[in-house]
Amino acid sequence: MAGTHLSDAIQDYLKEIYKLGVESERVSTSSLARRQQVSDASASAMVKKLAALGLAEHAPYRGVTLTHAGEQIALEVIRHHRLLELYLAETLGIGIDDVHEEANRLEHALSEELEARIDKALGFPTHDPHGDPIPDANLRWPKGRARPSQSLSLPPVRRQRRPKK
């Protein structure tokens, strides 16, 4: 679903809007710009593009929210990222401090077939090596997660943990 027709930048913005949306219902373009480390004008231009694609809704000075389609893409990218982190750590032995950046590079290129194989090979995991939940193949959070307003929510933004020595 993350799709090859959407650029990595579009997918990254959707993922960050989703994460920021957990903190407040509407996401300001300035907070999005800070998170993406771009100018407010760049973030605003991307938000307009996302709205034109039907992936977000934007009202000037009122922020941005994801449409259902935008949310689904964001969840798929999050799923890819977290499955890759776990696969890189458990199967390839890459250190927990290094898996995040590797997963950032690979999350956009992961095919649905490879995603399913990794999921199966890992035993259909529910959490990544940092302890963050992984949406299942139907893009639902593991059972027991609170879902404010019956919508899918993202757990708190990633915490960087150091491995025990």
MISE-303833 format. One record per residue: residue number from 1; z negated, y, x of N, C-alpha, C in turn; residue in one letter. Coordinates in steps of 0.001 Angstrom, whole numbers, always signed. Last residue first. Example, Ala and Ser with C-alpha at 12.3 -4.5 7.8 and 13.67 -1.06 7.14 Angstrom:
! MISE-303833
+-----+---------+---------+---------+---------+---------+---------+---------+---------+---------+---+
|   k |    n.c3 |    n.c2 |    n.c1 |   ca.c3 |   ca.c2 |   ca.c1 |    c.c3 |    c.c2 |    c.c1 | r |
+-----+---------+---------+---------+---------+---------+---------+---------+---------+---------+---+
|   2 |   -7080 |   -2250 |  +12850 |   -7140 |   -1060 |  +13670 |   -7870 |     +30 |  +12900 | S |
|   1 |   -7800 |   -5690 |  +13190 |   -7800 |   -4500 |  +12300 |   -7800 |   -3300 |  +13200 | A |
+-----+---------+---------+---------+---------+---------+---------+---------+---------+---------+---+
***
This chain:
! MISE-303833
+-----+---------+---------+---------+---------+---------+---------+---------+---------+---------+---+
|   k |    n.c3 |    n.c2 |    n.c1 |   ca.c3 |   ca.c2 |   ca.c1 |    c.c3 |    c.c2 |    c.c1 | r |
+-----+---------+---------+---------+---------+---------+---------+---------+---------+---------+---+
| 165 |  -28418 |   -3736 |  +24494 |  -28178 |   -4323 |  +25824 |  -29188 |   -5366 |  +26138 | K |
| 164 |  -26729 |   -3087 |  +21495 |  -27981 |   -3419 |  +22173 |  -27665 |   -4087 |  +23495 | K |
| 163 |  -24251 |    -503 |  +21253 |  -24647 |   -1914 |  +21225 |  -25967 |   -2100 |  +21957 | P |
| 162 |  -24687 |   +2440 |  +19335 |  -24541 |   +1840 |  +20673 |  -24973 |    +388 |  +20587 | R |
| 161 |  -22852 |   +3807 |  +16688 |  -24006 |   +3045 |  +17171 |  -23698 |   +2483 |  +18548 | R |
| 160 |  -21956 |   +6412 |  +14745 |  -21654 |   +5783 |  +16022 |  -22919 |   +5100 |  +16524 | Q |
| 159 |  -21201 |   +6234 |  +11362 |  -22233 |   +6486 |  +12365 |  -21807 |   +5778 |  +13644 | R |
| 158 |  -18945 |   +7559 |   +9043 |  -19224 |   +6625 |  +10125 |  -20286 |   +7118 |  +11082 | R |
| 157 |  -20300 |   +8978 |   +6092 |  -19346 |   +9027 |   +7192 |  -19864 |   +8205 |   +8364 | V |
| 156 |  -21611 |   +6812 |   +3534 |  -21699 |   +7957 |   +4436 |  -20742 |   +7827 |   +5611 | P |
| 155 |  -19084 |   +5062 |   +1571 |  -20421 |   +5208 |   +2134 |  -20446 |   +6391 |   +3106 | P |
| 154 |  -17060 |   +6305 |    -972 |  -17127 |   +5897 |    +422 |  -18550 |   +6052 |    +897 | L |
| 153 |  -16468 |   +5038 |   -4259 |  -17006 |   +6022 |   -3323 |  -17055 |   +5431 |   -1931 | S |
| 152 |  -14711 |   +4873 |   -7258 |  -14961 |   +4285 |   -5949 |  -15473 |   +5369 |   -5024 | L |
| 151 |  -16472 |   +5795 |  -10247 |  -15337 |   +5879 |   -9327 |  -15709 |   +5232 |   -8008 | S |
| 150 |  -18583 |   +5942 |  -12008 |  -17688 |   +4784 |  -12105 |  -16468 |   +4882 |  -11203 | Q |
| 149 |  -20259 |   +7960 |  -11137 |  -19247 |   +8260 |  -12151 |  -18201 |   +7159 |  -12279 | S |
| 148 |  -20896 |   +6235 |   -8125 |  -21132 |   +7410 |   -8954 |  -19957 |   +7652 |   -9898 | P |
| 147 |  -21676 |   +3195 |   -7569 |  -20400 |   +3889 |   -7766 |  -20622 |   +5072 |   -8691 | R |
| 146 |  -23468 |   +1365 |   -5163 |  -23493 |   +2294 |   -6289 |  -22154 |   +2998 |   -6367 | A |
| 145 |  -22857 |   -1972 |   -4315 |  -22670 |    -573 |   -3948 |  -22727 |    +277 |   -5203 | R |
| 144 |  -22893 |   -4514 |   -5232 |  -24181 |   -3908 |   -4931 |  -24067 |   -2459 |   -4512 | G |
| 143 |  -19987 |   -5863 |   -3627 |  -20942 |   -5794 |   -4750 |  -22258 |   -5197 |   -4296 | K |
| 142 |  -17848 |   -3773 |   -1622 |  -18661 |   -4983 |   -1812 |  -19670 |   -4775 |   -2937 | P |
| 141 |  -15323 |   -1867 |   -3381 |  -16410 |   -1963 |   -2405 |  -17193 |   -3233 |   -2659 | W |
| 140 |  -11914 |   -2729 |   -3820 |  -13238 |   -2518 |   -4405 |  -14270 |   -2673 |   -3299 | R |
| 139 |   -9316 |   -3446 |   -3198 |   -9786 |   -2096 |   -2883 |  -11070 |   -1730 |   -3631 | L |
| 138 |   -8687 |   -6036 |   -3291 |   -8409 |   -5277 |   -4514 |   -8912 |   -3840 |   -4417 | N |
| 137 |   -9672 |   -6953 |    -907 |   -8212 |   -6901 |   -1056 |   -7790 |   -6149 |   -2319 | A |
| 136 |  -12545 |   -4727 |    -493 |  -11882 |   -6030 |    -550 |  -10375 |   -5850 |    -769 | D |
| 135 |  -13714 |   -2332 |   +1926 |  -13172 |   -2630 |    +590 |  -12466 |   -3988 |    +616 | P |
| 134 |  -16526 |   -2839 |   +3864 |  -15066 |   -2947 |   +3882 |  -14608 |   -3189 |   +2446 | I |
| 133 |  -19340 |    -841 |   +4915 |  -18667 |   -1791 |   +4018 |  -17149 |   -1711 |   +4117 | P |
| 132 |  -20615 |    -661 |   +8255 |  -20007 |     +20 |   +7110 |  -19263 |    -982 |   +6242 | D |
| 131 |  -21532 |   -1789 |  +10556 |  -22341 |   -1979 |   +9367 |  -21784 |   -1295 |   +8127 | G |
| 130 |  -19887 |   -1756 |  +12659 |  -20840 |    -646 |  +12609 |  -21772 |    -772 |  +11411 | H |
| 129 |  -18124 |   -3831 |  +12228 |  -19154 |   -4002 |  +13262 |  -20181 |   -2872 |  +13314 | P |
| 128 |  -17955 |   -3900 |   +8541 |  -17375 |   -3787 |   +9872 |  -18472 |   -3892 |  +10936 | D |
| 127 |  -18434 |   -6176 |   +5808 |  -18877 |   -5044 |   +6618 |  -18234 |   -5080 |   +8002 | H |
| 126 |  -17413 |   -8375 |   +4570 |  -17772 |   -7259 |   +3701 |  -18198 |   -6018 |   +4483 | T |
| 125 |  -14712 |  -10659 |   +5385 |  -15943 |   -9913 |   +5679 |  -16169 |   -8760 |   +4703 | P |
| 124 |  -13242 |  -13222 |   +5199 |  -13337 |  -12227 |   +4135 |  -14612 |  -11391 |   +4278 | F |
| 123 |  -13099 |  -14571 |   +7638 |  -13947 |  -15098 |   +6572 |  -14200 |  -14110 |   +5452 | G |
| 122 |  -11311 |  -13786 |   +9499 |  -12682 |  -13284 |   +9673 |  -13619 |  -13776 |   +8579 | L |
| 121 |   -8992 |  -14894 |   +8475 |   -9496 |  -15387 |   +9765 |  -10941 |  -14960 |  +10012 | A |
| 120 |   -8663 |  -13269 |   +6167 |   -8961 |  -14703 |   +6044 |   -9576 |  -15251 |   +7331 | K |
| 119 |   -8118 |  -10781 |   +7401 |   -9202 |  -10914 |   +6429 |   -9640 |  -12376 |   +6312 | D |
| 118 |   -5829 |  -11440 |   +8852 |   -7041 |  -11011 |   +9562 |   -8252 |  -11188 |   +8655 | I |
| 117 |   -4094 |  -12014 |   +6712 |   -4412 |  -13046 |   +7708 |   -5681 |  -12713 |   +8485 | R |
| 116 |   -3963 |   -9536 |   +5391 |   -4475 |  -10716 |   +4683 |   -4870 |  -11822 |   +5659 | A |
| 115 |   -2795 |   -7968 |   +7433 |   -4106 |   -7619 |   +6876 |   -4741 |   -8838 |   +6208 | E |
| 114 |    -322 |   -9230 |   +7660 |   -1268 |   -9330 |   +8771 |   -2678 |   -8967 |   +8310 | L |
| 113 |    +709 |   -8485 |   +5121 |    +601 |   -9892 |   +5509 |    -410 |  -10065 |   +6640 | E |
| 112 |    +736 |   -5725 |   +5230 |    -115 |   -6377 |   +4238 |    -323 |   -7848 |   +4586 | E |
| 111 |    +599 |   -4474 |   +8628 |   +1315 |   -4936 |   +7435 |    +329 |   -5604 |   +6481 | S |
| 110 |    -479 |   -1672 |  +10337 |    -866 |   -3003 |   +9879 |    -128 |   -3373 |   +8591 | L |
| 109 |    -103 |    +915 |  +11122 |    +985 |     -28 |  +11378 |    +714 |   -1423 |  +10822 | A |
| 108 |   -2383 |   +2355 |  +10726 |   -1180 |   +2767 |   +9997 |     -50 |   +1746 |  +10113 | H |
| 107 |   -4301 |   +1287 |  +12455 |   -4494 |   +1206 |  +11008 |   -3240 |   +1527 |  +10198 | E |
| 106 |   -4025 |   +1692 |  +15231 |   -3376 |    +544 |  +14595 |   -3390 |    +546 |  +13068 | L |
| 105 |   -5500 |   +3949 |  +15966 |   -4094 |   +3845 |  +16359 |   -3356 |   +2778 |  +15563 | R |
| 104 |   -8005 |   +3364 |  +14923 |   -7308 |   +4580 |  +14494 |   -5824 |   +4502 |  +14811 | N |
| 103 |   -8653 |   +1105 |  +16446 |   -8357 |    +929 |  +15020 |   -7648 |   +2159 |  +14458 | A |
| 102 |   -9163 |   +2385 |  +18880 |   -8075 |   +1400 |  +18777 |   -7662 |   +1218 |  +17324 | E |
| 101 |  -11384 |   +3943 |  +18156 |  -10142 |   +4600 |  +18582 |   -8952 |   +3648 |  +18520 | E |
| 100 |  -13220 |   +1833 |  +17473 |  -12857 |   +2895 |  +16535 |  -11519 |   +3545 |  +16908 | H |
|  99 |  -13737 |    +167 |  +19677 |  -12929 |    -332 |  +18562 |  -12461 |    +768 |  +17620 | V |
|  98 |  -15461 |   +1106 |  +21645 |  -14022 |   +1292 |  +21830 |  -13175 |    +914 |  +20618 | D |
|  97 |  -18042 |    +432 |  +21091 |  -17758 |   +1849 |  +21329 |  -16265 |   +2128 |  +21422 | D |
|  96 |  -17917 |   -2331 |  +21007 |  -18086 |   -1610 |  +19751 |  -17814 |    -109 |  +19905 | I |
|  95 |  -15416 |   -3805 |  +23114 |  -16726 |   -3196 |  +22896 |  -16771 |   -2346 |  +21645 | G |
|  94 |  -13549 |   -6644 |  +22220 |  -13530 |   -5233 |  +22609 |  -14874 |   -4622 |  +22228 | I |
|  93 |  -13143 |   -9314 |  +21561 |  -14243 |   -8953 |  +22439 |  -14233 |   -7516 |  +22931 | G |
|  92 |  -11365 |  -10298 |  +19762 |  -10842 |   -9919 |  +21074 |  -11925 |   -9454 |  +22038 | L |
|  91 |  -13028 |  -10949 |  +17592 |  -12012 |  -11888 |  +18061 |  -11537 |  -11573 |  +19474 | T |
|  90 |  -14892 |   -8830 |  +17224 |  -15298 |  -10239 |  +17162 |  -14287 |  -11188 |  +17795 | E |
|  89 |  -13480 |   -6357 |  +17698 |  -14803 |   -6631 |  +18273 |  -15090 |   -8123 |  +18344 | A |
|  88 |  -11071 |   -6608 |  +16307 |  -11056 |   -6247 |  +17724 |  -12391 |   -6589 |  +18403 | L |
|  87 |  -12061 |   -7200 |  +13730 |  -11202 |   -8145 |  +14432 |  -11206 |   -7869 |  +15943 | Y |
|  86 |  -13456 |   -4824 |  +13123 |  -14163 |   -6104 |  +13186 |  -13360 |   -7135 |  +13971 | L |
|  85 |  -11370 |   -2941 |  +13201 |  -12550 |   -2791 |  +14055 |  -13265 |   -4127 |  +14227 | E |
|  84 |   -9677 |   -3988 |  +11196 |   -9250 |   -3965 |  +12595 |  -10431 |   -3807 |  +13536 | L |
|  83 |  -11241 |   -3528 |   +8939 |  -10882 |   -4907 |   +9301 |  -10457 |   -4969 |  +10765 | L |
|  82 |  -11299 |    -724 |   +9064 |  -12541 |   -1482 |   +9224 |  -12281 |   -2949 |   +9531 | R |
|  81 |   -8565 |      +1 |   +8718 |   -9353 |    +462 |   +9860 |  -10564 |    -441 |  +10099 | H |
|  80 |   -7895 |   -1177 |   +6244 |   -7200 |   -1556 |   +7480 |   -8062 |   -1218 |   +8689 | H |
|  79 |   -9676 |    +278 |   +4574 |   -9752 |   -1191 |   +4682 |   -9098 |   -1659 |   +5974 | R |
|  78 |   -8667 |   +2862 |   +4921 |  -10057 |   +2564 |   +5313 |  -10229 |   +1057 |   +5496 | I |
|  77 |   -6145 |   +2473 |   +3790 |   -6246 |   +2862 |   +5201 |   -7656 |   +2568 |   +5726 | V |
|  76 |   -6927 |   +1884 |   +1165 |   -6164 |    +901 |   +1934 |   -6248 |   +1209 |   +3430 | E |
|  75 |   -8143 |   +4276 |    +394 |   -8941 |   +3049 |    +483 |   -8232 |   +1977 |   +1301 | L |
|  74 |   -5891 |   +5976 |    +419 |   -7031 |   +6236 |   +1308 |   -7873 |   +4979 |   +1489 | A |
|  73 |   -4404 |   +4803 |   -1641 |   -3869 |   +4818 |    -275 |   -4998 |   +5044 |    +721 | I |
|  72 |   -6125 |   +5295 |   -3792 |   -5772 |   +3921 |   -3444 |   -5220 |   +3841 |   -2019 | Q |
|  71 |   -6144 |   +8099 |   -3876 |   -7379 |   +7366 |   -3588 |   -7068 |   +5936 |   -3143 | E |
|  70 |   -3515 |   +8634 |   -4623 |   -4014 |   +9091 |   -3330 |   -5265 |   +8351 |   -2908 | G |
|  69 |   -3521 |   +7502 |   -7212 |   -2602 |   +6988 |   -6180 |   -3077 |   +7391 |   -4787 | A |
|  68 |   -5427 |   +9121 |   -8494 |   -5675 |   +7684 |   -8359 |   -4798 |   +7096 |   -7252 | H |
|  67 |   -5663 |  +12083 |   -6440 |   -5257 |  +11383 |   -7650 |   -5603 |   +9912 |   -7446 | T |
|  66 |   -8327 |  +13855 |   -4893 |   -7260 |  +12859 |   -4834 |   -6925 |  +12360 |   -6236 | L |
|  65 |   -8754 |  +17396 |   -4851 |   -9239 |  +16055 |   -5177 |   -8054 |  +15109 |   -5095 | T |
|  64 |   -9594 |  +20539 |   -3424 |   -8628 |  +19463 |   -3623 |   -9365 |  +18181 |   -3989 | V |
|  63 |  -10472 |  +23963 |   -4367 |  -10492 |  +22731 |   -3598 |   -9459 |  +21709 |   -4021 | G |
|  62 |  -10385 |  +26437 |   -5374 |  -11233 |  +25487 |   -6078 |  -11233 |  +24119 |   -5406 | R |
|  61 |   -8560 |  +28066 |   -4188 |   -9961 |  +28491 |   -4144 |  -10903 |  +27560 |   -4914 | Y |
|  60 |   -5988 |  +26572 |   -6067 |   -6386 |  +27559 |   -5049 |   -7820 |  +28042 |   -5262 | P |
|  59 |   -6260 |  +23242 |   -6701 |   -6325 |  +24530 |   -7371 |   -6784 |  +25535 |   -6328 | A |
|  58 |   -4645 |  +20173 |   -6448 |   -5191 |  +21319 |   -5733 |   -5135 |  +22550 |   -6616 | H |
|  57 |   -4639 |  +16712 |   -6217 |   -4583 |  +17856 |   -7116 |   -5290 |  +19004 |   -6417 | E |
|  56 |   -2594 |  +14245 |   -4594 |   -3772 |  +15103 |   -4683 |   -3533 |  +16167 |   -5740 | A |
|  55 |    -271 |  +12869 |   -4820 |   -1395 |  +12169 |   -4194 |   -2702 |  +12954 |   -4271 | L |
|  54 |   +2153 |  +13947 |   -5519 |   +1344 |  +13332 |   -6569 |    +142 |  +12572 |   -6045 | G |
|  53 |   +3544 |  +15386 |   -3713 |   +3783 |  +13944 |   -3705 |   +2994 |  +13214 |   -4801 | L |
|  52 |   +2424 |  +17866 |   -4085 |   +3824 |  +17681 |   -4459 |   +4193 |  +16202 |   -4523 | A |
|  51 |     -85 |  +17369 |   -2937 |      +8 |  +17653 |   -4370 |   +1441 |  +17429 |   -4865 | A |
|  50 |    +668 |  +17078 |    -274 |     +32 |  +15956 |    -968 |    +114 |  +16142 |   -2483 | L |
|  49 |   +1597 |  +19700 |    +192 |   +2520 |  +18565 |    +306 |   +1966 |  +17345 |    -445 | K |
|  48 |    -782 |  +21112 |     -74 |    +334 |  +21402 |    -984 |   +1347 |  +20260 |    -977 | K |
|  47 |   -2136 |  +20000 |   +2080 |   -2672 |  +19806 |    +737 |   -1570 |  +20073 |    -294 | V |
|  46 |    -598 |  +20992 |   +4198 |    -623 |  +19551 |   +3932 |   -1139 |  +19269 |   +2530 | M |
|  45 |   -1168 |  +23735 |   +3989 |    +218 |  +23265 |   +3859 |    +260 |  +21771 |   +3548 | A |
|  44 |   -3927 |  +23678 |   +4506 |   -3430 |  +24152 |   +3215 |   -1997 |  +23678 |   +2968 | S |
|  43 |   -3948 |  +22867 |   +7161 |   -4567 |  +22017 |   +6143 |   -4052 |  +22403 |   +4760 | A |
|  42 |   -2667 |  +25089 |   +8317 |   -2078 |  +23742 |   +8436 |   -2630 |  +22812 |   +7369 | S |
|  41 |   -4499 |  +27128 |   +7691 |   -3119 |  +27201 |   +7191 |   -2441 |  +25833 |   +7254 | A |
|  40 |   -6750 |  +26387 |   +9127 |   -6823 |  +26392 |   +7665 |   -5416 |  +26394 |   +7068 | D |
|  39 |   -5806 |  +24248 |  +11896 |   -6045 |  +25549 |  +11279 |   -6122 |  +25406 |   +9767 | S |
|  38 |   -7613 |  +21186 |  +12672 |   -6387 |  +21979 |  +12542 |   -6760 |  +23329 |  +11938 | V |
|  37 |   -9422 |  +19016 |  +12555 |   -9283 |  +19829 |  +13761 |   -7929 |  +20539 |  +13799 | Q |
|  36 |  -10125 |  +17720 |  +10327 |   -8864 |  +17304 |  +10938 |   -8584 |  +18043 |  +12251 | Q |
|  35 |  -12468 |  +19082 |   +9711 |  -12521 |  +17637 |   +9935 |  -11273 |  +17154 |  +10667 | R |
|  34 |  -11480 |  +21701 |   +9315 |  -12463 |  +21421 |  +10367 |  -12479 |  +19938 |  +10716 | R |
|  33 |   -9797 |  +21235 |   +7102 |   -9233 |  +21721 |   +8370 |  -10184 |  +21441 |   +9529 | A |
|  32 |  -11693 |  +20535 |   +5182 |  -10685 |  +19561 |   +5581 |  -10068 |  +19950 |   +6926 | L |
|  31 |  -13002 |  +22940 |   +4926 |  -13763 |  +21790 |   +5429 |  -12806 |  +20682 |   +5876 | S |
|  30 |  -10837 |  +24472 |   +3943 |  -11443 |  +24833 |   +5228 |  -12276 |  +23679 |   +5784 | S |
|  29 |  -10250 |  +23342 |   +1517 |   -9257 |  +23184 |   +2579 |   -9859 |  +23558 |   +3934 | T |
|  28 |  -12935 |  +21525 |     +10 |  -12294 |  +22792 |    +388 |  -11294 |  +22541 |   +1511 | S |
|  27 |  -12976 |  +19148 |   -2504 |  -12995 |  +19356 |   -1057 |  -12291 |  +20668 |    -747 | V |
|  26 |  -15094 |  +18452 |   -5205 |  -13850 |  +19046 |   -4725 |  -14009 |  +19384 |   -3250 | R |
|  25 |  -17577 |  +17088 |   -5087 |  -16510 |  +16655 |   -5983 |  -15150 |  +17180 |   -5547 | E |
|  24 |  -18904 |  +16183 |   -1883 |  -18761 |  +17142 |   -2978 |  -17540 |  +16750 |   -3802 | S |
|  23 |  -19130 |  +13796 |    -433 |  -20133 |  +14838 |    -242 |  -20083 |  +15897 |   -1339 | E |
|  22 |  -16923 |  +12390 |   -1082 |  -18210 |  +11759 |   -1352 |  -19317 |  +12813 |   -1305 | V |
|  21 |  -14861 |  +13897 |    -116 |  -15088 |  +13877 |   -1553 |  -16376 |  +13196 |   -1956 | G |
|  20 |  -14671 |  +13236 |   +2531 |  -15317 |  +14498 |   +2184 |  -15649 |  +14568 |    +698 | L |
|  19 |  -13261 |  +10797 |   +2212 |  -14589 |  +10832 |   +2824 |  -15346 |  +12098 |   +2443 | K |
|  18 |  -10862 |  +11752 |   +1022 |  -11692 |  +10750 |    +359 |  -13122 |  +10800 |    +899 | Y |
|  17 |   -9922 |  +13414 |   +3004 |  -10253 |  +13992 |   +1698 |  -11165 |  +13034 |    +941 | I |
|  16 |   -9477 |  +11459 |   +4983 |  -10511 |  +12476 |   +5186 |  -10885 |  +13173 |   +3884 | E |
|  15 |   -7381 |   +9948 |   +3834 |   -8637 |   +9293 |   +4217 |   -9759 |  +10333 |   +4359 | K |
|  14 |   -5416 |  +11913 |   +3593 |   -5938 |  +11251 |   +2398 |   -7289 |  +10605 |   +2682 | L |
|  13 |   -4993 |  +12490 |   +6316 |   -5517 |  +13517 |   +5415 |   -6104 |  +12887 |   +4159 | Y |
|  12 |   -3921 |  +10020 |   +7178 |   -5170 |  +10531 |   +7751 |   -5797 |  +11599 |   +6858 | D |
|  11 |   -1550 |   +9885 |   +5680 |   -2587 |   +8875 |   +5485 |   -3932 |   +9362 |   +6020 | Q |
|  10 |    -210 |  +12074 |   +6804 |    -522 |  +12064 |   +5374 |   -1649 |  +11073 |   +5110 | I |
|   9 |     +11 |  +11153 |   +9466 |    -732 |  +12382 |   +9165 |   -1125 |  +12431 |   +7688 | A |
|   8 |   +1670 |   +8949 |   +9243 |    +288 |   +8746 |   +9685 |    -560 |   +9962 |   +9321 | D |
|   7 |   +3706 |   +9236 |   +6248 |   +3412 |   +9465 |   +7665 |   +1943 |   +9177 |   +7968 | S |
|   6 |   +4887 |   +6761 |   +4092 |   +3990 |   +7896 |   +4271 |   +3633 |   +8027 |   +5744 | L |
|   5 |   +6346 |   +4450 |   +4191 |   +7048 |   +5673 |   +3821 |   +6167 |   +6918 |   +3949 | H |
|   4 |   +4813 |   +2315 |   +4660 |   +5521 |   +2824 |   +5820 |   +6236 |   +4126 |   +5485 | T |
|   3 |   +1604 |   +1876 |   +3151 |   +3028 |   +2142 |   +3134 |   +3616 |   +2717 |   +4392 | G |
|   2 |    -673 |   +1241 |   +2007 |    -692 |   +2415 |   +2861 |    +726 |   +2834 |   +3167 | A |
|   1 |      +0 |   -1190 |    +807 |      +0 |      +0 |      +0 |      +0 |   +1262 |    +856 | M |
+-----+---------+---------+---------+---------+---------+---------+---------+---------+---------+---+
***
